[in-house]
Amino acid sequence: MSYLESSLKTVPTGFSKILFLSWPLIILLTAVACVGFLMLYSVAGGTLDTWAAPQMKRFGVGIAAMLAVGFTPIWFWRNMSMLAYLIALLLLVAVEFFGAIGMGAQRWLELGPIRIQPSELMKVSLVMLLAGYYDWLDVEKVSKPLWVALPVGIILVPTFLVLAQPDLGTAVMLVMGGGIVMFAAGVSLWYFGTVIALVVGLVFGVMESRGTDWQLLHDYQYKRIDTFLDPSSDPLGAGYNITQAQIALGSGGWSGRGFMQGTQSRLNFLPEKHTDFIFTTLAEEFGFVGAFSLLLLYAGIIAVCIQAAIVNKDRYSSLLIIGVAGTFFLFFAINMAMVMGLMPVVGVPLPLVSYGGTAMMILLAAFGLVQSAQVHRPR
């Protein structure tokens, strides 16, 4: 009997799968969600019904979905990778023609009483497909130009569709999330170095072209760059959001003003206080201690995923776990950098904390894939 055959005989079945779930992951995800419930209760002025209660219901459904995905054999999700990607791609195309418009962007599809954001589905299905691709591909071909070009195309097609919505934050996450899977699969670092050099060169060219006959951007786009670099140059206009966020972050100090005592959120100075900028409310009310504690919970989730990827002997499962963990990292890293003024405001929510339905459901389903890889790994 081969090693694979003997290993597969130890894969749990039926109710015994509950014992093989990653319970530390479930506990950490629940802890982060509880932080979100607490902050949504606070920004609503001490009421559950506005944002906290609906978020609790979504989290309950999301956990059920995570368990359902986790109990499904990992080979099923491997076989569904291409179909999931194509469905997400078709939905992105549908957004171009039938998408609902909100806050100046066309990113959502109205399916009866349900409103979905297909770009969130693409973040996970892209990781699934790339993991399946590198599981299928011979290791010797991973860095060959032809076999690198194909996954690059798989990444760029949905990226351009998302940029057209426009949604720069999600487009960046698709590129970087795909890059994480390619890096984990063993693609040569020369390719990544070339891309970084091209990006740096492009940025340099854009800045140098300002005021010349060959200016690469419009004047208003340069104005946005100026506002990002110096929000105080337009404190009541384009720089208002980040200025108010920085005031909230700074006023929290070491231990914060206290629960429901944040003036920036209570007096409605903070923009999007229940979604993209909810981290600033946490920092104002609980200070550095509260913000760092949330960061530790996020780091714990990443650590659990990395450990699961290391011990898993199935290549698809390991790459899938790394891809999900990398996408999750990009969520909170970009959001925190955004509200602290370290990068432009691009509209990325704080995972499991910001108010929202599609992002939470898709993210918990993605962690269901991690659970499936954990439960059904060869032992």
C-alpha positions in Angstrom: 0.0 0.0 0.0 1.4 3.4 -1.0 1.9 6.3 1.4 -0.9 8.3 -0.3 -3.4 5.4 0.0 -2.5 4.8 3.7 -2.7 8.6 4.4 -6.1 9.0 2.8 -7.5 6.2 4.9 -6.9 8.4 8.0 -9.0 11.3 6.6 -11.9 11.8 9.0 -15.5 11.2 7.9 -18.9 12.1 9.2 -19.3 13.8 12.6 -15.6 13.1 13.4 -14.7 16.0 11.2 -15.7 18.4 14.0 -12.7 17.1 16.0 -10.3 18.0 13.2 -11.5 21.6 12.7 -9.0 24.4 13.5 -10.7 25.6 16.7 -8.1 28.2 17.4 -9.0 29.8 14.1 -12.7 29.8 14.9 -12.0 31.3 18.4 -9.8 34.1 16.9 -12.3 34.9 14.1 -15.1 35.1 16.7 -13.0 37.4 18.9 -12.3 39.8 16.1 -16.0 39.8 15.1 -16.9 40.6 18.8 -14.6 43.6 18.6 -16.6 44.7 15.5 -19.9 44.2 17.3 -18.7 46.4 20.1 -17.5 49.2 17.9 -20.7 49.1 15.7 -22.7 49.4 18.9 -20.6 52.4 19.9 -20.7 54.3 16.6 -24.5 53.8 16.5 -24.8 55.7 19.8 -25.5 52.7 22.0 -28.1 50.9 19.9 -27.8 47.4 18.5 -30.5 47.6 15.8 -28.7 50.1 13.6 -25.5 48.1 12.7 -24.5 45.7 15.4 -27.5 43.3 15.3 -27.5 42.9 11.5 -23.8 42.3 11.6 -24.3 39.6 14.3 -26.8 37.8 12.1 -24.5 37.9 9.2 -21.6 36.5 11.3 -23.8 33.7 12.4 -24.7 32.8 8.8 -21.1 33.2 7.8 -19.9 30.8 10.5 -22.4 28.2 9.3 -21.2 28.7 5.8 -17.6 28.3 6.9 -18.4 25.0 8.6 -20.4 23.8 5.5 -17.4 24.6 3.3 -15.0 23.1 5.8 -16.8 19.8 6.0 -16.8 19.5 2.2 -13.8 17.5 0.9 -10.9 19.7 -0.4 -10.8 17.8 -3.7 -14.3 19.2 -4.5 -13.0 22.8 -4.1 -10.0 22.0 -6.2 -12.3 20.8 -9.0 -14.5 23.8 -8.6 -11.7 26.3 -8.9 -12.1 27.1 -12.6 -15.9 27.3 -12.4 -15.7 29.6 -9.4 -13.3 31.9 -11.3 -15.5 32.0 -14.4 -18.6 32.7 -12.4 -16.9 35.6 -10.6 -15.6 36.9 -13.9 -19.0 36.8 -15.6 -20.5 38.7 -12.6 -17.8 41.3 -13.0 -18.7 41.7 -16.6 -22.4 41.9 -15.6 -21.5 44.8 -13.3 -20.4 46.8 -16.3 -23.8 46.6 -17.8 -26.3 46.1 -15.0 -24.4 47.1 -11.9 -26.0 49.3 -9.2 -24.2 52.7 -8.6 -23.4 53.9 -5.1 -21.0 56.6 -3.9 -19.8 57.3 -7.4 -18.9 53.7 -8.2 -20.6 50.9 -10.0 -19.6 47.8 -8.0 -22.7 45.9 -7.0 -25.3 43.6 -8.5 -28.9 43.6 -7.3 -30.2 40.0 -7.3 -33.7 40.5 -5.9 -33.4 41.3 -2.2 -29.7 40.4 -2.3 -27.0 42.9 -3.1 -23.6 41.4 -3.9 -20.2 42.8 -4.8 -18.6 40.3 -7.3 -15.1 41.7 -6.8 -15.2 40.2 -3.3 -15.9 36.8 -4.8 -13.1 37.2 -7.3 -10.6 37.7 -4.4 -11.2 34.1 -3.3 -11.9 32.4 -6.6 -8.6 33.9 -8.0 -6.7 32.3 -5.2 -8.5 29.0 -5.7 -7.7 28.9 -9.4 -4.0 29.9 -9.0 -3.5 27.3 -6.3 -5.1 24.7 -8.6 -2.9 25.8 -11.5 0.3 25.4 -9.6 -0.8 22.1 -8.1 -1.3 20.9 -11.7 1.9 22.4 -13.1 5.3 20.6 -12.9 7.6 22.3 -10.4 10.3 22.5 -13.1 8.0 24.8 -15.2 7.0 27.2 -12.5 9.4 29.9 -13.5 9.4 29.4 -17.3 8.2 32.5 -19.1 5.3 30.8 -20.9 4.0 29.3 -17.7 4.4 32.6 -15.8 2.4 34.5 -18.5 -0.7 32.4 -18.0 -1.3 33.2 -14.3 -0.4 36.8 -14.9 -3.2 37.0 -17.5 -5.6 35.2 -15.0 -4.8 38.0 -12.5 -4.9 41.0 -14.9 -8.2 40.3 -16.6 -10.4 40.7 -13.5 -8.1 43.5 -12.3 -8.9 45.7 -15.3 -12.6 45.0 -14.9 -12.4 46.1 -11.2 -10.4 49.2 -12.1 -13.2 50.2 -14.5 -15.8 50.2 -11.7 -13.6 52.1 -10.4 -12.2 50.3 -7.3 -8.5 50.8 -6.9 -8.3 49.1 -3.5 -9.7 45.8 -4.7 -7.7 45.9 -7.9 -4.5 46.3 -5.8 -5.6 43.4 -3.6 -6.2 41.1 -6.6 -2.7 41.8 -8.0 -1.0 41.4 -4.6 -3.1 38.4 -3.6 -2.3 36.6 -6.9 1.4 37.6 -6.4 1.4 36.0 -3.0 0.3 32.6 -4.4 2.8 32.9 -7.2 5.6 33.7 -4.7 4.5 30.7 -2.5 4.5 28.4 -5.6 8.2 29.2 -6.2 8.1 31.7 -9.1 11.6 33.2 -9.5 12.2 36.4 -7.6 13.5 38.0 -10.8 9.9 38.4 -12.0 8.9 40.2 -8.8 12.0 42.4 -8.9 11.1 43.4 -12.5 7.6 44.3 -11.6 8.7 46.4 -8.7 11.2 48.2 -10.8 8.6 48.9 -13.5 6.2 50.3 -10.8 8.9 52.5 -9.4 9.8 53.7 -12.9 6.1 54.4 -13.7 5.7 56.5 -10.5 8.8 58.4 -11.2 7.7 59.1 -14.8 4.3 60.3 -13.7 5.7 62.7 -11.2 8.4 64.0 -13.6 5.8 64.6 -16.4 3.9 67.1 -14.3 3.7 70.5 -16.0 5.3 69.2 -19.2 3.9 68.7 -22.7 3.8 65.0 -22.1 2.0 65.1 -18.7 0.7 61.6 -18.0 -2.2 62.5 -15.6 -4.8 65.1 -15.4 -4.4 68.1 -13.1 -7.1 66.9 -10.8 -5.3 63.6 -10.4 -2.1 65.4 -9.4 -4.2 67.3 -7.0 -5.3 64.1 -5.3 -1.6 63.1 -5.0 -0.8 66.4 -3.4 -3.7 65.9 -0.9 -2.5 62.4 0.0 1.0 63.7 0.6 -0.2 66.7 2.6 -3.9 66.4 3.7 -3.6 69.9 5.4 -3.4 71.5 2.0 -7.1 70.9 1.6 -8.5 70.2 5.1 -12.1 70.9 4.3 -12.1 69.2 0.9 -10.2 66.2 -0.4 -8.1 66.0 2.7 -11.0 66.1 5.2 -11.4 62.3 5.7 -7.8 61.6 6.5 -7.4 64.7 8.6 -10.3 63.7 10.8 -9.1 60.1 11.0 -5.7 61.3 12.1 -7.2 63.5 14.8 -9.1 60.5 16.1 -6.0 58.3 16.1 -3.9 60.9 17.9 -6.5 61.8 20.5 -6.8 58.2 21.7 -3.4 58.2 23.3 -2.2 55.2 25.2 -5.4 53.8 26.7 -8.1 55.8 24.8 -10.9 58.1 25.9 -13.1 55.3 27.0 -15.9 53.2 25.5 -18.5 55.4 23.7 -16.5 58.5 24.7 -14.8 59.2 21.4 -15.7 62.8 20.3 -14.8 62.3 16.6 -17.3 59.5 16.1 -19.9 60.7 18.6 -20.0 64.2 17.0 -20.0 62.7 13.4 -16.7 64.2 12.4 -15.4 60.8 11.2 -16.4 59.8 7.7 -17.7 56.3 7.1 -17.3 55.6 10.8 -19.1 52.3 10.6 -17.2 51.0 7.6 -13.8 51.9 6.2 -12.8 54.2 9.1 -14.0 52.1 12.0 -10.4 51.5 13.1 -10.0 55.1 14.0 -13.0 54.8 16.4 -11.4 51.8 18.1 -8.1 53.7 18.4 -9.8 56.8 19.8 -11.9 54.9 22.4 -9.3 52.3 23.4 -6.1 54.0 22.4 -2.8 52.2 21.4 -3.6 49.3 23.7 -6.9 48.5 22.0 -5.5 49.0 18.4 -2.5 46.8 19.2 -4.7 44.1 20.7 -6.8 43.9 17.5 -3.6 43.7 15.5 -2.5 40.8 17.7 -5.7 39.0 17.0 -5.2 39.5 13.3 -1.6 38.2 13.6 -2.8 35.2 15.5 -5.2 34.3 12.6 -2.3 34.6 10.1 0.0 32.5 12.3 -2.7 29.7 12.6 -3.0 29.7 8.8 0.7 29.6 8.1 1.1 26.7 10.6 -1.7 24.8 8.8 -0.1 25.4 5.4 3.3 24.1 6.7 2.0 20.8 8.1 -0.2 20.1 5.1 1.4 17.7 2.6 -1.1 18.5 -0.2 0.3 21.2 -2.5 -3.1 22.6 -3.5 -4.2 22.9 0.1 -1.0 24.6 1.2 -1.1 27.2 -1.6 -4.8 27.8 -1.0 -4.2 28.4 2.7 -1.3 30.8 2.0 -3.4 32.6 -0.6 -6.4 33.1 1.8 -4.1 34.2 4.6 -2.3 36.6 2.3 -5.6 38.1 1.1 -6.8 38.5 4.7 -3.5 40.2 5.6 -4.0 42.7 2.7 -7.4 43.5 4.0 -6.4 44.8 7.4 -2.9 46.1 6.3 -4.3 48.3 3.5 -7.2 49.5 5.7 -4.9 50.5 8.6 -2.4 52.1 6.3 -5.2 54.0 4.6 -6.7 55.5 7.8 -3.3 56.4 9.1 -2.4 58.3 6.0 0.3 55.9 4.8 -1.5 55.3 1.5 -4.4 56.8 -0.4 -8.0 56.2 0.7 -9.0 53.3 -1.5 -12.2 52.0 0.2 -11.0 48.7 1.8 -13.0 47.6 4.9 -11.4 46.4 8.1 -12.1 42.6 8.0 -14.8 41.2 10.3 -15.0 44.6 12.0 -16.4 47.0 9.4 -20.1 46.9 8.7 -20.9 45.0 5.5 -22.4 41.8 4.2 -20.6 40.6 1.1 -17.1 41.0 2.5 -17.8 39.2 5.7 -19.6 36.3 4.1 -17.0 35.8 1.4 -14.2 36.1 3.9 -15.7 33.5 6.3 -16.3 31.2 3.3 -12.6 31.6 2.4 -11.7 30.5 5.9 -14.0 27.6 5.3 -11.6 26.5 2.6 -8.8 26.7 5.1 -10.9 24.5 7.4 -11.5 22.0 4.5 -7.8 21.8 3.8 -7.1 21.2 7.6 -9.9 18.6 8.1 -9.1 16.6 5.0 -5.4 16.7 4.9 -3.6 13.4 4.7 -2.5 12.2 8.1 
